């Protein structure tokens, strides 16, 4: 993967997929980690191959909305995607902050006005093509000013999701135009209910299946190897799956990740004599 290093006066670098083979390798690595996310991986794969085939100076794929039950790894998949693409990320929790302002910022004159996380990430990382992850996008509420003006997450997102308008997007805080057309987007939702139609029409909305115990075991084995857990810790973890205790327990990827965290902590603790 090439990075085009340009002085900030003429732009910031973006990551580039040079060949379709490189796109194949990235997709294969991501699929090996999380095969149950095949629909999402395939959508990105086609975008990467098209970017390489067209000789673009960066890469693009359609904005994604990943719809599925909590705990199947939607956000984790997005972070691993950014890792394989070697691009910075910024994450927005649509339920935990004024998401519209969190992404794009607010105009000077608002209380505590700041640039949004998107531009902050670009300036901090000096990279023009980060991956933005918006969690639980269907649950974002509107904000109303004291004058009754509505500020919705969808209204903030739509100009950034369209390539033509993203290329001339104006930052509300700095009031300057920025090319955001190399930014890629992954949004997550627990259901289609609450997803605004204008947002759905501009994104690839992918409905993902629930995890099976075998897929959870696959994730635990792969992630344990990636963390370099010692063999006894891995064996104990696999026993949890192999004895059948996990089948009816309703475990999610989050729970398995906590199990891995606990195993890693115990493996690193010194032994008392």
C-alpha positions as protocol buffer text, in pm:
chain_id: "A"
residue {
  index: 1
  type: UNK
  ca { x: 0 y: 0 z: 0 }
}
residue {
  index: 2
  type: UNK
  ca { x: 141 y: 339 z: -96 }
}
residue {
  index: 3
  type: UNK
  ca { x: 101 y: 665 z: 94 }
}
residue {
  index: 4
  type: UNK
  ca { x: 126 y: 981 z: -111 }
}
residue {
  index: 5
  type: UNK
  ca { x: 328 y: 1224 z: 103 }
}
residue {
  index: 6
  type: UNK
  ca { x: 240 y: 1580 z: 15 }
}
residue {
  index: 7
  type: UNK
  ca { x: 313 y: 1903 z: 204 }
}
residue {
  index: 8
  type: UNK
  ca { x: 11 y: 2029 z: 396 }
}
residue {
  index: 9
  type: UNK
  ca { x: -6 y: 2339 z: 173 }
}
residue {
  index: 10
  type: UNK
  ca { x: -120 y: 2117 z: -116 }
}
residue {
  index: 11
  type: UNK
  ca { x: -296 y: 1846 z: 77 }
}
residue {
  index: 12
  type: UNK
  ca { x: -245 y: 1554 z: 312 }
}
residue {
  index: 13
  type: UNK
  ca { x: -149 y: 1195 z: 225 }
}
residue {
  index: 14
  type: UNK
  ca { x: -408 y: 928 z: 159 }
}
residue {
  index: 15
  type: UNK
  ca { x: -356 y: 551 z: 147 }
}
residue {
  index: 16
  type: UNK
  ca { x: -365 y: 393 z: -196 }
}
residue {
  index: 17
  type: UNK
  ca { x: -434 y: 39 z: -313 }
}
residue {
  index: 18
  type: UNK
  ca { x: -196 y: -11 z: -602 }
}
residue {
  index: 19
  type: UNK
  ca { x: -305 y: -349 z: -738 }
}
residue {
  index: 20
  type: UNK
  ca { x: -613 y: -567 z: -729 }
}
residue {
  index: 21
  type: UNK
  ca { x: -397 y: -841 z: -578 }
}
residue {
  index: 22
  type: UNK
  ca { x: -328 y: -614 z: -281 }
}
residue {
  index: 23
  type: UNK
  ca { x: -705 y: -567 z: -238 }
}
residue {
  index: 24
  type: UNK
  ca { x: -747 y: -945 z: -248 }
}
residue {
  index: 25
  type: UNK
  ca { x: -487 y: -992 z: 27 }
}
residue {
  index: 26
  type: UNK
  ca { x: -650 y: -736 z: 255 }
}
residue {
  index: 27
  type: UNK
  ca { x: -994 y: -892 z: 209 }
}
residue {
  index: 28
  type: UNK
  ca { x: -858 y: -1242 z: 264 }
}
residue {
  index: 29
  type: UNK
  ca { x: -683 y: -1142 z: 587 }
}
residue {
  index: 30
  type: UNK
  ca { x: -997 y: -973 z: 721 }
}
residue {
  index: 31
  type: UNK
  ca { x: -1217 y: -1266 z: 619 }
}
residue {
  index: 32
  type: UNK
  ca { x: -982 y: -1511 z: 792 }
}
residue {
  index: 33
  type: UNK
  ca { x: -1027 y: -1319 z: 1116 }
}
residue {
  index: 34
  type: UNK
  ca { x: -1404 y: -1274 z: 1100 }
}
residue {
  index: 35
  type: UNK
  ca { x: -1563 y: -1496 z: 834 }
}
residue {
  index: 36
  type: UNK
  ca { x: -1918 y: -1429 z: 959 }
}
residue {
  index: 37
  type: UNK
  ca { x: -1872 y: -1067 z: 844 }
}
residue {
  index: 38
  type: UNK
  ca { x: -1835 y: -1186 z: 483 }
}
residue {
  index: 39
  type: UNK
  ca { x: -2103 y: -949 z: 347 }
}
residue {
  index: 40
  type: UNK
  ca { x: -1922 y: -645 z: 483 }
}
residue {
  index: 41
  type: UNK
  ca { x: -1577 y: -769 z: 381 }
}
residue {
  index: 42
  type: UNK
  ca { x: -1701 y: -839 z: 28 }
}
residue {
  index: 43
  type: UNK
  ca { x: -1847 y: -488 z: -7 }
}
residue {
  index: 44
  type: UNK
  ca { x: -1514 y: -332 z: 92 }
}
residue {
  index: 45
  type: UNK
  ca { x: -1320 y: -576 z: -127 }
}
residue {
  index: 46
  type: UNK
  ca { x: -1509 y: -470 z: -441 }
}
residue {
  index: 47
  type: UNK
  ca { x: -1445 y: -103 z: -361 }
}
residue {
  index: 48
  type: UNK
  ca { x: -1073 y: -162 z: -310 }
}
residue {
  index: 49
  type: UNK
  ca { x: -1041 y: -358 z: -633 }
}
residue {
  index: 50
  type: UNK
  ca { x: -1226 y: -86 z: -826 }
}
residue {
  index: 51
  type: UNK
  ca { x: -1000 y: 183 z: -676 }
}
residue {
  index: 52
  type: UNK
  ca { x: -689 y: -8 z: -786 }
}
residue {
  index: 53
  type: UNK
  ca { x: -833 y: -88 z: -1130 }
}
residue {
  index: 54
  type: UNK
  ca { x: -918 y: 278 z: -1192 }
}
residue {
  index: 55
  type: UNK
  ca { x: -578 y: 397 z: -1070 }
}
residue {
  index: 56
  type: UNK
  ca { x: -724 y: 629 z: -808 }
}
residue {
  index: 57
  type: UNK
  ca { x: -487 y: 828 z: -590 }
}
residue {
  index: 58
  type: UNK
  ca { x: -664 y: 684 z: -285 }
}
residue {
  index: 59
  type: UNK
  ca { x: -929 y: 419 z: -224 }
}
residue {
  index: 60
  type: UNK
  ca { x: -1303 y: 438 z: -171 }
}
residue {
  index: 61
  type: UNK
  ca { x: -1581 y: 197 z: -92 }
}
residue {
  index: 62
  type: UNK
  ca { x: -1951 y: 261 z: -49 }
}
residue {
  index: 63
  type: UNK
  ca { x: -2050 y: 392 z: 296 }
}
residue {
  index: 64
  type: UNK
  ca { x: -2166 y: 93 z: 498 }
}
residue {
  index: 65
  type: UNK
  ca { x: -2440 y: 48 z: 756 }
}
residue {
  index: 66
  type: UNK
  ca { x: -2389 y: -284 z: 933 }
}
residue {
  index: 67
  type: UNK
  ca { x: -2718 y: -403 z: 1083 }
}
residue {
  index: 68
  type: UNK
  ca { x: -2711 y: -688 z: 1333 }
}
residue {
  index: 69
  type: UNK
  ca { x: -2759 y: -796 z: 1691 }
}
residue {
  index: 70
  type: UNK
  ca { x: -2540 y: -643 z: 1964 }
}
residue {
  index: 71
  type: UNK
  ca { x: -2217 y: -827 z: 2022 }
}
residue {
  index: 72
  type: UNK
  ca { x: -2156 y: -981 z: 1679 }
}
residue {
  index: 73
  type: UNK
  ca { x: -1845 y: -769 z: 1622 }
}
residue {
  index: 74
  type: UNK
  ca { x: -1957 y: -489 z: 1391 }
}
residue {
  index: 75
  type: UNK
  ca { x: -1734 y: -223 z: 1548 }
}
residue {
  index: 76
  type: UNK
  ca { x: -1449 y: -468 z: 1602 }
}
residue {
  index: 77
  type: UNK
  ca { x: -1463 y: -559 z: 1233 }
}
residue {
  index: 78
  type: UNK
  ca { x: -1442 y: -190 z: 1141 }
}
residue {
  index: 79
  type: UNK
  ca { x: -1136 y: -139 z: 1362 }
}
residue {
  index: 80
  type: UNK
  ca { x: -967 y: -444 z: 1211 }
}
residue {
  index: 81
  type: UNK
  ca { x: -1050 y: -310 z: 865 }
}
residue {
  index: 82
  type: UNK
  ca { x: -871 y: 15 z: 950 }
}
residue {
  index: 83
  type: UNK
  ca { x: -575 y: -186 z: 1077 }
}
residue {
  index: 84
  type: UNK
  ca { x: -543 y: -382 z: 752 }
}
residue {
  index: 85
  type: UNK
  ca { x: -586 y: -65 z: 546 }
}
residue {
  index: 86
  type: UNK
  ca { x: -328 y: 118 z: 763 }
}
residue {
  index: 87
  type: UNK
  ca { x: -549 y: 425 z: 807 }
}
residue {
  index: 88
  type: UNK
  ca { x: -639 y: 620 z: 1122 }
}
residue {
  index: 89
  type: UNK
  ca { x: -986 y: 592 z: 1271 }
}
residue {
  index: 90
  type: UNK
  ca { x: -1223 y: 806 z: 1467 }
}
residue {
  index: 91
  type: UNK
  ca { x: -1522 y: 663 z: 1651 }
}
residue {
  index: 92
  type: UNK
  ca { x: -1851 y: 838 z: 1724 }
}
residue {
  index: 93
  type: UNK
  ca { x: -2105 y: 696 z: 1968 }
}
residue {
  index: 94
  type: UNK
  ca { x: -2433 y: 821 z: 1827 }
}
residue {
  index: 95
  type: UNK
  ca { x: -2610 y: 761 z: 2160 }
}
residue {
  index: 96
  type: UNK
  ca { x: -2352 y: 914 z: 2393 }
}
residue {
  index: 97
  type: UNK
  ca { x: -2292 y: 1260 z: 2251 }
}
residue {
  index: 98
  type: UNK
  ca { x: -2450 y: 1517 z: 2018 }
}
residue {
  index: 99
  type: UNK
  ca { x: -2339 y: 1306 z: 1724 }
}
residue {
  index: 100
  type: UNK
  ca { x: -2393 y: 1572 z: 1455 }
}
residue {
  index: 101
  type: UNK
  ca { x: -2160 y: 1812 z: 1634 }
}
residue {
  index: 102
  type: UNK
  ca { x: -1927 y: 1528 z: 1728 }
}
residue {
  index: 103
  type: UNK
  ca { x: -1860 y: 1448 z: 1364 }
}
residue {
  index: 104
  type: UNK
  ca { x: -1859 y: 1787 z: 1190 }
}
residue {
  index: 105
  type: UNK
  ca { x: -1817 y: 2033 z: 1477 }
}
residue {
  index: 106
  type: UNK
  ca { x: -2014 y: 2349 z: 1544 }
}
residue {
  index: 107
  type: UNK
  ca { x: -2002 y: 2708 z: 1433 }
}
residue {
  index: 108
  type: UNK
  ca { x: -1814 y: 2965 z: 1635 }
}
residue {
  index: 109
  type: UNK
  ca { x: -2059 y: 3137 z: 1865 }
}
residue {
  index: 110
  type: UNK
  ca { x: -2206 y: 2811 z: 1996 }
}
residue {
  index: 111
  type: UNK
  ca { x: -2121 y: 2728 z: 2356 }
}
residue {
  index: 112
  type: UNK
  ca { x: -1800 y: 2520 z: 2363 }
}
residue {
  index: 113
  type: UNK
  ca { x: -1775 y: 2535 z: 1982 }
}
residue {
  index: 114
  type: UNK
  ca { x: -1500 y: 2310 z: 1839 }
}
residue {
  index: 115
  type: UNK
  ca { x: -1406 y: 2142 z: 1512 }
}
residue {
  index: 116
  type: UNK
  ca { x: -1556 y: 1796 z: 1474 }
}
residue {
  index: 117
  type: UNK
  ca { x: -1377 y: 1467 z: 1538 }
}
residue {
  index: 118
  type: UNK
  ca { x: -1343 y: 1408 z: 1165 }
}
residue {
  index: 119
  type: UNK
  ca { x: -1131 y: 1716 z: 1099 }
}
residue {
  index: 120
  type: UNK
  ca { x: -949 y: 1682 z: 1431 }
}
residue {
  index: 121
  type: UNK
  ca { x: -843 y: 1329 z: 1332 }
}
residue {
  index: 122
  type: UNK
  ca { x: -728 y: 1442 z: 988 }
}
residue {
  index: 123
  type: UNK
  ca { x: -520 y: 1725 z: 1132 }
}
residue {
  index: 124
  type: UNK
  ca { x: -380 y: 1521 z: 1422 }
}
residue {
  index: 125
  type: UNK
  ca { x: -287 y: 1220 z: 1208 }
}
residue {
  index: 126
  type: UNK
  ca { x: -194 y: 1429 z: 903 }
}
residue {
  index: 127
  type: UNK
  ca { x: -388 y: 1185 z: 687 }
}
residue {
  index: 128
  type: UNK
  ca { x: -663 y: 1277 z: 441 }
}
residue {
  index: 129
  type: UNK
  ca { x: -846 y: 943 z: 435 }
}
residue {
  index: 130
  type: UNK
  ca { x: -938 y: 814 z: 780 }
}
residue {
  index: 131
  type: UNK
  ca { x: -1208 y: 559 z: 852 }
}
residue {
  index: 132
  type: UNK
  ca { x: -1500 y: 699 z: 1052 }
}
residue {
  index: 133
  type: UNK
  ca { x: -1698 y: 452 z: 1265 }
}
residue {
  index: 134
  type: UNK
  ca { x: -2041 y: 567 z: 1387 }
}
residue {
  index: 135
  type: UNK
  ca { x: -2191 y: 330 z: 1644 }
}
residue {
  index: 136
  type: UNK
  ca { x: -2567 y: 278 z: 1680 }
}
residue {
  index: 137
  type: UNK
  ca { x: -2649 y: 534 z: 1415 }
}
residue {
  index: 138
  type: UNK
  ca { x: -3021 y: 452 z: 1427 }
}
residue {
  index: 139
  type: UNK
  ca { x: -3045 y: 578 z: 1787 }
}
residue {
  index: 140
  type: UNK
  ca { x: -2910 y: 926 z: 1730 }
}
residue {
  index: 141
  type: UNK
  ca { x: -3152 y: 1197 z: 1841 }
}
residue {
  index: 142
  type: UNK
  ca { x: -3191 y: 1549 z: 1707 }
}
residue {
  index: 143
  type: UNK
  ca { x: -3054 y: 1858 z: 1878 }
}
residue {
  index: 144
  type: UNK
  ca { x: -3257 y: 2180 z: 1893 }
}
residue {
  index: 145
  type: UNK
  ca { x: -3107 y: 2520 z: 1959 }
}
residue {
  index: 146
  type: UNK
  ca { x: -3267 y: 2780 z: 2181 }
}
residue {
  index: 147
  type: UNK
  ca { x: -3408 y: 2933 z: 1862 }
}
residue {
  index: 148
  type: UNK
  ca { x: -3569 y: 2603 z: 1761 }
}
residue {
  index: 149
  type: UNK
  ca { x: -3319 y: 2511 z: 1489 }
}
residue {
  index: 150
  type: UNK
  ca { x: -3288 y: 2134 z: 1441 }
}
residue {
  index: 151
  type: UNK
  ca { x: -2948 y: 1968 z: 1407 }
}
residue {
  index: 152
  type: UNK
  ca { x: -2976 y: 1602 z: 1304 }
}
residue {
  index: 153
  type: UNK
  ca { x: -2698 y: 1349 z: 1253 }
}
residue {
  index: 154
  type: UNK
  ca { x: -2839 y: 1256 z: 912 }
}
residue {
  index: 155
  type: UNK
  ca { x: -2826 y: 1618 z: 795 }
}
residue {
  index: 156
  type: UNK
  ca { x: -2461 y: 1637 z: 900 }
}
residue {
  index: 157
  type: UNK
  ca { x: -2370 y: 1307 z: 735 }
}
residue {
  index: 158
  type: UNK
  ca { x: -2539 y: 1336 z: 395 }
}
residue {
  index: 159
  type: UNK
  ca { x: -2298 y: 1591 z: 241 }
}
residue {
  index: 160
  type: UNK
  ca { x: -2004 y: 1379 z: 357 }
}
residue {
  index: 161
  type: UNK
  ca { x: -2142 y: 1056 z: 212 }
}
residue {
  index: 162
  type: UNK
  ca { x: -2180 y: 1197 z: -141 }
}
residue {
  index: 163
  type: UNK
  ca { x: -1843 y: 1218 z: -315 }
}
residue {
  index: 164
  type: UNK
  ca { x: -1917 y: 1539 z: -506 }
}
residue {
  index: 165
  type: UNK
  ca { x: -2037 y: 1733 z: -202 }
}
residue {
  index: 166
  type: UNK
  ca { x: -1770 y: 1576 z: 22 }
}
residue {
  index: 167
  type: UNK
  ca { x: -1501 y: 1714 z: -209 }
}
residue {
  index: 168
  type: UNK
  ca { x: -1606 y: 2071 z: -129 }
}
residue {
  index: 169
  type: UNK
  ca { x: -1733 y: 2022 z: 228 }
}
residue {
  index: 170
  type: UNK
  ca { x: -1708 y: 2332 z: 448 }
}
residue {
  index: 171
  type: UNK
  ca { x: -1604 y: 2300 z: 810 }
}
residue {
  index: 172
  type: UNK
  ca { x: -1859 y: 2484 z: 1030 }
}
residue {
  index: 173
  type: UNK
  ca { x: -1593 y: 2583 z: 1281 }
}
residue {
  index: 174
  type: UNK
  ca { x: -1308 y: 2701 z: 1057 }
}
residue {
  index: 175
  type: UNK
  ca { x: -1543 y: 2796 z: 770 }
}
residue {
  index: 176
  type: UNK
  ca { x: -1300 y: 2668 z: 509 }
}
residue {
  index: 177
  type: UNK
  ca { x: -1360 y: 2411 z: 235 }
}
residue {
  index: 178
  type: UNK
  ca { x: -1197 y: 2070 z: 273 }
}
residue {
  index: 179
  type: UNK
  ca { x: -1180 y: 1768 z: 45 }
}
residue {
  index: 180
  type: UNK
  ca { x: -1340 y: 1486 z: 247 }
}
residue {
  index: 181
  type: UNK
  ca { x: -1400 y: 1261 z: -52 }
}
residue {
  index: 182
  type: UNK
  ca { x: -1130 y: 1012 z: 59 }
}
residue {
  index: 183
  type: UNK
  ca { x: -1288 y: 955 z: 398 }
}
residue {
  index: 184
  type: UNK
  ca { x: -1456 y: 613 z: 431 }
}
residue {
  index: 185
  type: UNK
  ca { x: -1753 y: 537 z: 655 }
}
residue {
  index: 186
  type: UNK
  ca { x: -1873 y: 237 z: 854 }
}
residue {
  index: 187
  type: UNK
  ca { x: -2190 y: 281 z: 1060 }
}
residue {
  index: 188
  type: UNK
  ca { x: -2349 y: 23 z: 1285 }
}
residue {
  index: 189
  type: UNK
  ca { x: -2711 y: -35 z: 1386 }
}
residue {
  index: 190
  type: UNK
  ca { x: -2897 y: -300 z: 1582 }
}
residue {
  index: 191
  type: UNK
  ca { x: -3196 y: -283 z: 1344 }
}
residue {
  index: 192
  type: UNK
  ca { x: -3323 y: -98 z: 1039 }
}
residue {
  index: 193
  type: UNK
  ca { x: -3591 y: 63 z: 1254 }
}
residue {
  index: 194
  type: UNK
  ca { x: -3495 y: 424 z: 1308 }
}
residue {
  index: 195
  type: UNK
  ca { x: -3261 y: 445 z: 1008 }
}
residue {
  index: 196
  type: UNK
  ca { x: -3365 y: 751 z: 805 }
}
residue {
  index: 197
  type: UNK
  ca { x: -3445 y: 675 z: 442 }
}
residue {
  index: 198
  type: UNK
  ca { x: -3203 y: 941 z: 304 }
}
residue {
  index: 199
  type: UNK
  ca { x: -2922 y: 769 z: 493 }
}
residue {
  index: 200
  type: UNK
  ca { x: -3020 y: 424 z: 368 }
}
residue {
  index: 201
  type: UNK
  ca { x: -3034 y: 548 z: 9 }
}
residue {
  index: 202
  type: UNK
  ca { x: -2672 y: 665 z: 23 }
}
residue {
  index: 203
  type: UNK
  ca { x: -2525 y: 361 z: 194 }
}
residue {
  index: 204
  type: UNK
  ca { x: -2495 y: -12 z: 146 }
}
residue {
  index: 205
  type: UNK
  ca { x: -2716 y: -143 z: 428 }
}
residue {
  index: 206
  type: UNK
  ca { x: -2604 y: -496 z: 514 }
}
residue {
  index: 207
  type: UNK
  ca { x: -2806 y: -721 z: 745 }
}
residue {
  index: 208
  type: UNK
  ca { x: -2570 y: -957 z: 927 }
}
residue {
  index: 209
  type: UNK
  ca { x: -2655 y: -1291 z: 1091 }
}
residue {
  index: 210
  type: UNK
  ca { x: -2613 y: -1377 z: 1458 }
}
residue {
  index: 211
  type: UNK
  ca { x: -2300 y: -1558 z: 1568 }
}
residue {
  index: 212
  type: UNK
  ca { x: -2289 y: -1933 z: 1618 }
}
residue {
  index: 213
  type: UNK
  ca { x: -2086 y: -2105 z: 1895 }
}
residue {
  index: 214
  type: UNK
  ca { x: -1843 y: -2234 z: 1631 }
}
residue {
  index: 215
  type: UNK
  ca { x: -1785 y: -1881 z: 1504 }
}
residue {
  index: 216
  type: UNK
  ca { x: -1723 y: -1757 z: 1858 }
}
residue {
  index: 217
  type: UNK
  ca { x: -1472 y: -2038 z: 1905 }
}
residue {
  index: 218
  type: UNK
  ca { x: -1305 y: -1940 z: 1577 }
}
residue {
  index: 219
  type: UNK
  ca { x: -1277 y: -1581 z: 1695 }
}
residue {
  index: 220
  type: UNK
  ca { x: -1137 y: -1683 z: 2036 }
}
residue {
  index: 221
  type: UNK
  ca { x: -873 y: -1904 z: 1871 }
}
residue {
  index: 222
  type: UNK
  ca { x: -766 y: -1643 z: 1616 }
}
residue {
  index: 223
  type: UNK
  ca { x: -765 y: -1355 z: 1865 }
}
residue {
  index: 224
  type: UNK
  ca { x: -581 y: -1560 z: 2125 }
}
residue {
  index: 225
  type: UNK
  ca { x: -311 y: -1640 z: 1871 }
}
residue {
  index: 226
  type: UNK
  ca { x: -289 y: -1274 z: 1770 }
}
residue {
  index: 227
  type: UNK
  ca { x: -240 y: -1179 z: 2135 }
}
residue {
  index: 228
  type: UNK
  ca { x: 21 y: -1455 z: 2170 }
}
residue {
  index: 229
  type: UNK
  ca { x: -154 y: -1618 z: 2466 }
}
residue {
  index: 230
  type: UNK
  ca { x: 43 y: -1910 z: 2612 }
}
residue {
  index: 231
  type: UNK
  ca { x: -67 y: -2263 z: 2527 }
}
residue {
  index: 232
  type: UNK
  ca { x: -215 y: -2346 z: 2873 }
}
residue {
  index: 233
  type: UNK
  ca { x: -435 y: -2034 z: 2863 }
}
residue {
  index: 234
  type: UNK
  ca { x: -552 y: -2117 z: 2510 }
}
residue {
  index: 235
  type: UNK
  ca { x: -624 y: -2477 z: 2606 }
}
residue {
  index: 236
  type: UNK
  ca { x: -835 y: -2366 z: 2902 }
}
residue {
  index: 237
  type: UNK
  ca { x: -1024 y: -2122 z: 2681 }
}
residue {
  index: 238
  type: UNK
  ca { x: -1092 y: -2385 z: 2415 }
}
residue {
  index: 239
  type: UNK
  ca { x: -1221 y: -2622 z: 2686 }
}
residue {
  index: 240
  type: UNK
  ca { x: -1499 y: -2372 z: 2757 }
}
residue {
  index: 241
  type: UNK
  ca { x: -1619 y: -2409 z: 2400 }
}
residue {
  index: 242
  type: UNK
  ca { x: -1549 y: -2781 z: 2356 }
}
residue {
  index: 243
  type: UNK
  ca { x: -1741 y: -2888 z: 2667 }
}
residue {
  index: 244
  type: UNK
  ca { x: -2058 y: -2732 z: 2526 }
}
residue {
  index: 245
  type: UNK
  ca { x: -2105 y: -2483 z: 2808 }
}
residue {
  index: 246
  type: UNK
  ca { x: -2121 y: -2193 z: 2567 }
}
residue {
  index: 247
  type: UNK
  ca { x: -2409 y: -2315 z: 2351 }
}
residue {
  index: 248
  type: UNK
  ca { x: -2697 y: -2178 z: 2557 }
}
residue {
  index: 249
  type: UNK
  ca { x: -2515 y: -1906 z: 2744 }
}
residue {
  index: 250
  type: UNK
  ca { x: -2589 y: -1625 z: 2500 }
}
residue {
  index: 251
  type: UNK
  ca { x: -2225 y: -1519 z: 2482 }
}
residue {
  index: 252
  type: UNK
  ca { x: -2135 y: -1241 z: 2242 }
}
residue {
  index: 253
  type: UNK
  ca { x: -1809 y: -1127 z: 2091 }
}
residue {
  index: 254
  type: UNK
  ca { x: -1781 y: -873 z: 2371 }
}
residue {
  index: 255
  type: UNK
  ca { x: -1802 y: -1149 z: 2632 }
}
residue {
  index: 256
  type: UNK
  ca { x: -1542 y: -1360 z: 2455 }
}
residue {
  index: 257
  type: UNK
  ca { x: -1315 y: -1054 z: 2430 }
}
residue {
  index: 258
  type: UNK
  ca { x: -1345 y: -1009 z: 2807 }
}
residue {
  index: 259
  type: UNK
  ca { x: -1257 y: -1376 z: 2852 }
}
residue {
  index: 260
  type: UNK
  ca { x: -947 y: -1319 z: 2640 }
}
residue {
  index: 261
  type: UNK
  ca { x: -858 y: -1007 z: 2839 }
}
residue {
  index: 262
  type: UNK
  ca { x: -886 y: -1206 z: 3162 }
}
residue {
  index: 263
  type: UNK
  ca { x: -674 y: -1492 z: 3025 }
}
residue {
  index: 264
  type: UNK
  ca { x: -411 y: -1243 z: 2906 }
}
residue {
  index: 265
  type: UNK
  ca { x: -402 y: -1073 z: 3247 }
}
residue {
  index: 266
  type: UNK
  ca { x: -363 y: -1402 z: 3431 }
}
residue {
  index: 267
  type: UNK
  ca { x: -93 y: -1520 z: 3193 }
}
residue {
  index: 268
  type: UNK
  ca { x: 110 y: -1206 z: 3260 }
}
residue {
  index: 269
  type: UNK
  ca { x: 84 y: -1221 z: 3639 }
}
residue {
  index: 270
  type: UNK
  ca { x: 397 y: -1339 z: 3826 }
}
residue {
  index: 271
  type: UNK
  ca { x: 373 y: -1667 z: 4014 }
}
residue {
  index: 272
  type: UNK
  ca { x: 419 y: -1672 z: 4394 }
}
residue {
  index: 273
  type: UNK
  ca { x: 680 y: -1909 z: 4527 }
}
